[in-house]
């Protein structure tokens, strides 16, 4: 049986010939054998592998299966899976990421070992979207009141209790994801590594496209990496319940002549709190925040709710309707959202939903509220709140 390092080198060489996009990215991962790693893994720098695992893949599927496994590792880095989990449940995030990259491997005609997580129902989805689906499919006893994975709960534990067979297994080892290689006392290098891989992906895509070797279906995936367009409208729609409405059109307000308003339908939102981060760190997004706030109100003609401005204190809290939209922001201090959640409780308001426009860099309550929260973040590298659902605004 050939040496594992030789097999990896041979697989990479063939990838450069047949799949130059994946092959050029694979060259950035330096192969290193480690008997303590049961399968293979990457944190974006090295390709750590167990000798027996590599030889097992070769014995089962030859070089094509090794190419599939290397593509799997490369796409975890290219799609930023290694650095983007935040406070989401690790078990579900690991599953979601493998579902996504395994479909990419499959669609390129490369081989996967049997029994791994793969399902066509997640076609063209991001790991974030797959994660949310997996989260909602957990039984109620595995989730807390805000819809997050409850403490002491995991998909594996649930399947064991129900004596269900697992839907699959991870191809590789994700145990070292989120670890700071600089050491616990040093600033995390995750943002720098993520940016490096974004630049590598862009360059590899450009080179492959110029040679006519960019795989079908990869253009949209790469655009989503470089220019993520998952926005709040898609996420917000999942919370909306149809309501009766006689409105088919609302004339645009002259105050919002720079706002592109979406089409209006017959759906409504009631008792919603639209909260806006008015701290100093987001001042450059204020115009965009106004745009998003107006879009929420005008997208749902029967909207009834409240608008809140918050930095380290609640600067504004009032009823909100299309004729009463504050155009000026109050605040520009630090960032602590705890007073806003306390204000809602003090007013005895039970929102059907809170939509929070923010960059995510804030102090939050330790305990999640007893109502759903949709965080609309300004960028994918924003800190992920430890409760609620997350979407991203498309900055213009």
Rosetta blueprint (number, residue, H / E / L):
1 X L
2 X L
3 X L
4 X H
5 X H
6 X H
7 X H
8 X H
9 X H
10 X H
11 X H
12 X H
13 X H
14 X H
15 X H
16 X H
17 X H
18 X H
19 X L
20 X H
21 X H
22 X H
23 X H
24 X H
25 X H
26 X H
27 X L
28 X L
29 X L
30 X E
31 X E
32 X E
33 X E
34 X L
35 X L
36 X L
37 X L
38 X L
39 X L
40 X E
41 X E
42 X E
43 X L
44 X L
45 X L
46 X E
47 X E
48 X E
49 X E
50 X L
51 X H
52 X H
53 X H
54 X H
55 X H
56 X H
57 X H
58 X H
59 X H
60 X H
61 X H
62 X H
63 X H
64 X H
65 X H
66 X H
67 X H
68 X H
69 X H
70 X H
71 X H
72 X H
73 X H
74 X H
75 X H
76 X H
77 X H
78 X H
79 X L
80 X L
81 X L
82 X L
83 X L
84 X L
85 X L
86 X L
87 X L
88 X L
89 X L
90 X H
91 X H
92 X H
93 X H
94 X H
95 X H
96 X H
97 X H
98 X H
99 X H
100 X H
101 X H
102 X H
103 X H
104 X H
105 X H
106 X H
107 X H
108 X L
109 X L
110 X L
111 X L
112 X L
113 X L
114 X L
115 X L
116 X E
117 X L
118 X L
119 X L
120 X H
121 X H
122 X H
123 X L
124 X L
125 X L
126 X L
127 X H
128 X H
129 X H
130 X H
131 X H
132 X H
133 X H
134 X H
135 X H
136 X H
137 X H
138 X L
139 X L
140 X H
141 X H
142 X H
143 X E
144 X L
145 X L
146 X L
147 X L
148 X L
149 X E
150 X L
151 X L
152 X L
153 X L
154 X L
155 X H
156 X H
157 X H
158 X H
159 X H
160 X H
161 X H
162 X H
163 X L
164 X L
165 X L
166 X L
167 X L
168 X L
169 X E
170 X L
171 X L
172 X L
173 X L
174 X L
175 X L
176 X L
177 X L
178 X L
179 X L
180 X L
181 X L
182 X L
183 X L
184 X L
185 X L
186 X L
187 X L
188 X L
189 X L
190 X H
191 X H
192 X H
193 X H
194 X H
195 X H
196 X H
197 X H
198 X H
199 X H
200 X H
201 X H
202 X H
203 X H
204 X H
205 X H
206 X H
207 X H
208 X H
209 X H
210 X H
211 X L
212 X L
213 X L
214 X L
215 X L
216 X L
217 X L
218 X H
219 X H
220 X H
221 X H
222 X H
223 X H
224 X H
225 X H
226 X H
227 X L
228 X L
229 X L
230 X L
231 X L
232 X H
233 X H
234 X H
235 X H
236 X H
237 X H
238 X L
239 X L
240 X L
241 X E
242 X E
243 X L
244 X L
245 X L
246 X L
247 X L
248 X L
249 X L
250 X L
251 X L
252 X L
253 X L
254 X H
255 X H
256 X H
257 X L
258 X L
259 X L
260 X L
261 X L
262 X L
263 X L
264 X L
265 X L
266 X L
267 X E
268 X E
269 X L
270 X E
271 X E
272 X E
273 X E
274 X E
275 X E
276 X E
277 X E
278 X L
279 X L
280 X H
281 X H
282 X H
283 X H
284 X H
285 X H
286 X H
287 X H
288 X H
289 X H
290 X H
291 X H
292 X H
293 X H
294 X H
295 X H
296 X H
297 X H
298 X H
299 X H
300 X L
301 X L
302 X L
303 X L
304 X E
305 X E
306 X E
307 X E
308 X E
309 X E
310 X E
311 X L
312 X L
313 X L
314 X E
315 X E
316 X E
317 X E
318 X E
319 X E
320 X E
321 X L
322 X L
323 X L
324 X L
325 X L
326 X L
327 X L
328 X L
329 X L
330 X L
331 X L
332 X L
333 X L
334 X L
335 X L
336 X E
337 X L
338 X H
339 X H
340 X H
341 X H
342 X H
343 X H
344 X H
345 X H
346 X H
347 X L
348 X L
349 X L
350 X L
351 X L
352 X L
353 X E
354 X E
355 X E
356 X E
357 X E
358 X E
359 X L
360 X L
361 X L
362 X L
363 X E
364 X L
365 X L
366 X L
367 X L
368 X L
369 X L
370 X L
371 X L
372 X L
373 X E
374 X E
375 X E
376 X E
377 X E
378 X L
379 X L
380 X L
381 X L
382 X L
383 X L
384 X L
385 X L
386 X L
387 X L
388 X L
389 X E
390 X E
391 X E
392 X E
393 X L
394 X L
395 X L
396 X L
